[in-house]
Amino acid sequence: MKNLFSVEGKVAVVTGGSRGIGGMIARGFVENGVKTYITARNKEELKATAEELSAFGECIAIASNLATVEGLTVFADEIKQRESKLDILINNAGASWGAPIDEFPEMGWDKVMDLNVKSIFFLTQQLLPQLRAAGTSADPARVINIGSINGLTHPHMQTYSYSASKAAVHHLTRHLGGDLATDHINVNAIAPGFFPSKMTASLLEQEEELLKDIPLARLGNPEDAAGTAIYLCSRASAWVTGHVLALDGGYVAIT
């Protein structure tokens, strides 16, 4: 029963890994002995994060645009050239858009759906050979899709494509979890609540009010994000697939 939560020696890809929840998970992996590839569009920000995390272990930056199939194919090909096996894929890259329902633009719908849903499916598809090569019955390869509590409950914001996309991510997770189990690939999702990030910056201006709706009375922190991802990628969760884990301080439980 020792080392049930160890991920040392594994190889991981974290999309959107330069900041926010992706950056938190990437740091947790690197500090726990995972060779971690991070990707994002902003080359300077990505390079800076990789340099920072490299002080703790092995972190490799590869810039990409996952919003198109062409862009994610270029990225997947780069990973395939470097790694014959991939233990962990964290599908975290995402976008949001807010506008009143009468004014919500098609561009705001398509941009969010393409990155939040379409890219998850096709990047996972492209990296299946590496994931299959890494997975075993005792310790499957892992895919973790980052959803949101906004895909579980009413978001009380005019972010229609975002909440719809995250609900789609959750169901896609269940579907892939069932289909890929025979390939020794576990697919689960994390549905984060409120974490400090660029995406939630406007909400955090009313942090005191926000905390009234969180039973544990605080925001999520890097240890929460990294710890949950490490659990879902370790031997401890080898029999867990097709599930959505709310990481929200109890918010969903009371809404």
Stockholm file with secondary structure:
# STOCKHOLM 1.0

chainA/1-255         MKNLFSVEGKVAVVTGGSRGIGGMIARGFVENGVKTYITARNKEELKATAEELSAFGECIAIASNLATVEGLTVFADEIKQRESKLDILINNAGASWGAPIDEFPEMGWDKVMDLNVKSIFFLTQQLLPQLRAAGTSADPARVINIGSINGLTHPHMQTYSYSASKAAVHHLTRHLGGDLATDHINVNAIAPGFFPSKMTASLLEQEEELLKDIPLARLGNPEDAAGTAIYLCSRASAWVTGHVLALDGGYVAIT
#=GR chainA/1-255 SS CTTTTCCTTCEEEEETTTSHHHHHHHHHHHHTTCEEEEECSCHHHHHHHHHHHTTTSCEEECCCCTTSHHHHHHHHHHHHHHCSCCSEEEECCCCCCCCCTTTCCHHHHHHHHIIIIIHHHHHHHHTHHHHHHHCCSSSCEEEEEECCGGGTSCCSSSCHHHHHHHHHHHHHHHHHHHHHGGGTEEEEEEEECCCCSSTTTTGGGGHHHHHTTCTTCSCCCHHHHHHHHHHHHSGGGTTCCSCEEEESTTTGGGC
#=GC SS_cons         CTTTTCCTTCEEEEETTTSHHHHHHHHHHHHTTCEEEEECSCHHHHHHHHHHHTTTSCEEECCCCTTSHHHHHHHHHHHHHHCSCCSEEEECCCCCCCCCTTTCCHHHHHHHHIIIIIHHHHHHHHTHHHHHHHCCSSSCEEEEEECCGGGTSCCSSSCHHHHHHHHHHHHHHHHHHHHHGGGTEEEEEEEECCCCSSTTTTGGGGHHHHHTTCTTCSCCCHHHHHHHHHHHHSGGGTTCCSCEEEESTTTGGGC
//
